[in-house]
Amino acid sequence: MDQRVATDQGITDREIQVGAQRLIHGDCLDVLPTLAAGSVDVVVTSPPYNLGIAYRRYEDSRAEQDYLDWLLRVAGEVRRVMRPEASFFLNISGSSKAPWLPFELIVRLRALFVLQNHITWIKSIAIGPNSVGHYKPVGGKRFLHHNHEHIFHLTLTGSVPLDRLAIGVPFKDKSNIARRGHARDLRCRGNTWHIPYDTVQSKAEKFHHPSTFPLALPRWCIRLHGVRHPVVLDPFMGTGTTLLAAALEGGQGIGIELDPSYLAVARQRLAAMQGELIPGAPP
């Protein structure tokens, strides 16, 4: 096992290793202190949003102050395990009825991190008469469809170099390539990412998890950070999407999950893709 991801106690019976990916069953506040300080290159995670989502093992309806205090403790442990030039991509969202929560959280995290980039994950969008992505039904007449979430890119210094062209897009005006001295037909994608969900017909196709994100999202985060063979951490692993992304990008993942049923799904998903990995291949 790579010493960069070793704990002080070593492998325990609550851990599962699938290839280079390490799955740990437990509460992240219990597990994170066992990880070596300064050992992680990239953190990509989506904690519970405190919006009353029906998880199996976690109560998603805390008092707001309690919820923010809890996430601040988690963030403190995440900071400890990050390398000096690591990136922490935190995916979180409010709701139409509770819009302030992500901003309350990010202001608190200012004591621990620098907000280097604020990325808007666009899940569905209308451009002219056309729409792309899933529009979740909205009851009543007060609110518009909630079509985006936040990805806060947090670092320790605010000056972490990124490989922006790793998720770049071609120029529309090809004359810009030579005229502005670009080495290739790619420009920065910017801080609005349109990543729609895959269409599903049942909860089983989402692994019976109420709040997954698309595989492309953690892949883009890992690729943007730009470190080869990174150590990638997800303290709220769920069904393992971040670890799948780590595997596809040639990294070593550490996933922590409270619910053993979700951890079992993550293990199955990772096992199913062994032998089919093409590191660095586009999503």
N, C-alpha and C positions, 0 to 999 in steps of 0.2 A: 504494500500500500504506500502511495506517495506520502512522504512525511509532511508535506504542506497541508494535508487534510487530516492528519492524524489527531486524535484527541489525546489528552494526557493519560487517560485510562486505556486507550486502545479500543479495539472492536469489542462490543458487548453483545449479549444475546438478544437485545432489542433491535439490532441492526441487520440489514440485508444489503448485500453487495450484488449488483447486477452489472457486469462489465465494469466500467469505470465509475458507475453511478452508485452512490451510497444513500440508502434510505434508512431513516431513524424514526422509530415510533416513540412519541412522547410530546410533552408540552415544550414549546420552543424556549420558554423561560427557564426550564430545567436543562435542556440540551445545549443551548447556545453557550453557557459558561464552560462546558466541557471542550469546546472547540479551541484550537490553538489561536492565540492572538495574532493578528496580521497575516492570516493564512488564506484569505478569500479575495479573488480578483473582481468578481461581479456578483451582486445580489439582485435577483429579480423575484419580486413577490407581490402577492395581492392578499392582504389580510382581510378578515371579515370586515364588512362595511358598517356594522351596527345598524342595519336597516331592517332587522326582523326576518332575515333570510333563514330558511329552515335547514340548518345543518344537522347532522346526526348527533354529534357529540358536543357542539359548542352553542352556547346561548348568545344569540346575536341581538339582544335587546338590553344592553347595559345602560345605566345612567351615563350621559355624555361625558361627565367629568371622569368617571371611573374608566370608561373606554379610552379616553385620551391619555390618562395616566398609564394605563396598561400598555398602549402602543409606544409611549415614550420609554418605558422600561425595555420593551423589545428592541426599540431603535438604539438604545444605549448599548445593548449586547451586540447588535449588528455592527455598530461602529467599532467596537473592540476587535472584532475578527477581520475587519477590512484591512487590506494592505494600504499603504499611504496613497497610492494612486488608483485605488479601487473605485468602482461605480456602484451606486445603490439605486436601482430603478424600482420605485414604489408606485404600484398601480392602486388607485383608490377612487371612489366616487361618492358623491352625495346623492340626494334624490330631490325630486321637485318639492317635497315637503320638508326635507332637511338639507338645504343647499350649502350651509355654512361649514359642515363638518370637515371636508378636505382642507379648507383654508385655516380652520382652527388648528388642525393637526400640523400643517406645514409651518405655521408661525411658531408652534412649540418646538418643532424640530430644528429651528434656526439656531438653537443653543448647541446643537450637536453637529450640524452639517452646513455646507454651502449648497444652495439651490443653483446648480450649474445650468440646468435646462428644465423647462416646463413643457412637456410634450402633451398634446391633446390627442387622445386615441379616439378617432371617429369611427363609430361602429356602423352607422348608417347615415346617408346624406342624400339630399335632393339637389340636383343641379339642373336648373331650367325645369322642363316637364318630366325629367327622369329621376328615379330614385334607385339607390343601391343599398342593400343591407336589410336587416330585419328591424321592423318598427314594432316595438312592444305596445300593445293596446294601452291607452290612457283613458281612465274614466273621468267624468266630470268635464267642466269647461274652463278650469283655471289655468291648466298647465299645457305647455307644448311637449312634444315627444322628447324624452331625455336620450339623446343620440351619442353622447360622448362621455368619456371618463378621463381622469388625469393620470399621467405618468410623470412623477416628480423624479428627475435625475439629480441625485444627491451625491456630493463628494466631500472629501475632508478639506480640500484646499480651494476648490472652484477653478482649478487650472489643469484638470486632467485632460491630456490630449485624447482625441477621439478619431476613429477612422470613419469620417463622415461619408466618404464615397463607397464604403462597404455596403451601405443601404441606399446608394445614390440612385438617381433617375436620369434618363437621357435628356439632353437639351431638346427643347422644341425648335428653337432657332439654331440650326447647326452652324451658322456663321459665328456664333459666340465661341465656339471651340478654339478656332485659330485666332480670332480677333482679341480674345481675352487671355490667350496663352494657356489654355487648359490642355493637359496631357492626354485626356481621353474624353469620350462623349458621355460624361457623367457630371451631375451637379448634386449638391446637397439636397436631400429630400425635405429638409426643414423640420419644424416642430409640430406639424399636423400629420398624423399617420392614419390613413384610412385602411383599417384592417377589419373587414366584416367577419362575422361568425360564419362557420360552415352551416348550411341548412340541415336541420335535423327534424325528424318526424316524431321522436319520442325521447323521454328522459334517459332511456337506456343508451341512446347514442351520445349522451353527455355524461355517461358513466354514473348516472343518478346523483351527480354533484350539482348543486344549485347555482354555482357561480364559477365557471371555468373561463379561461381566456384562450383565444386562438393560438396555435403553435407558433405562428409567425411573429407574434408579439415578443416573446422572450428571445426568439432567434434574432430579431432585429436589435434588441437591446445588447445581446452578447456580441453580435457582429460589430455594432457601433462602438463598443468599448475597445475593440481592436487588439486584444491580447490573444496570442496563439496558445492553444491548449489551456484555457483558463480554468481556475477553480470557481465553480458557480454554486451559490447558496440560495435556497428557497426555504425560509423558516415556516412558511405556510404552504406546504407542498401540494395538498389536495390530491388530485389524481395523477400528478407527476408531469404536467406539461413542461415546466421549466427544466426538469431533468431530461426529458426527451430532447428539448432544444439544446441542452448542453452536450448531449451525446451526438446530435447531428452536427454540431459546430466543433467537435473534436475536443470537448472539455470534460472535466471531472465534476460531477454534480454532487451536492449534499442536500438532501431533502428531509425536512422534519415535518411530521404529521401526527396530529393528536388522534385521529380516527383510524383504527386498524383496517376498517373496510376500504377506506380511500387509499391507504398505503398498499393494500393488496392489489387494488386496481392499478396503481402506479407500477408496482412490480410486474404485473402481467403485461402492461403496455410496453415497458422497457424490454422485457424478455422477448416479446413478439417482434421487436425491431432489431434485435441482435442479428448480425450478419447482413443487415440491409442498410447499414449506415454509409453515407457518402459525405464525409466532413466537408463543410463549406459549400455544399450544393445549395442552389437557391430554393426557397420554399415553394 
